[in-house]
Amino acid sequence: MSDLFGAARRASRPRVKPTRAEIVERFGVSDLKSPRAHLCFRCGASTGLGFGSLHRGTKIVFACKEHFGELQ
């Protein structure tokens, strides 16, 4: 489809939420001294809420209160 000026429109597709595993893989940190540690994966706010366990060999993802629900 195109509009009056001939510019093609992008087909709108439903936004797919990433899975928890995808979030951990992309935003997880394995070193607590990393610049991304203690920052929310979604908005970058400083936070202490973390999801994951370094003792089990998985990465930790930090999230603020508003975005922590995406990890559960």
C-alpha angles and dihedrals in degrees: 000000000000135000128231092286096050097252112144117237122224115243109248113235128185114266112246117215113229117243122246090254091055091049092050092048094049103036104021122116127207096191119061089207090062117118089239093054115109092015123112110254092222108038104012095238117153109258144159097210110110134178121205138033129259089197090064092049096253128121124254121236118199122211137174120237093268095053101034090091090067089066097053 
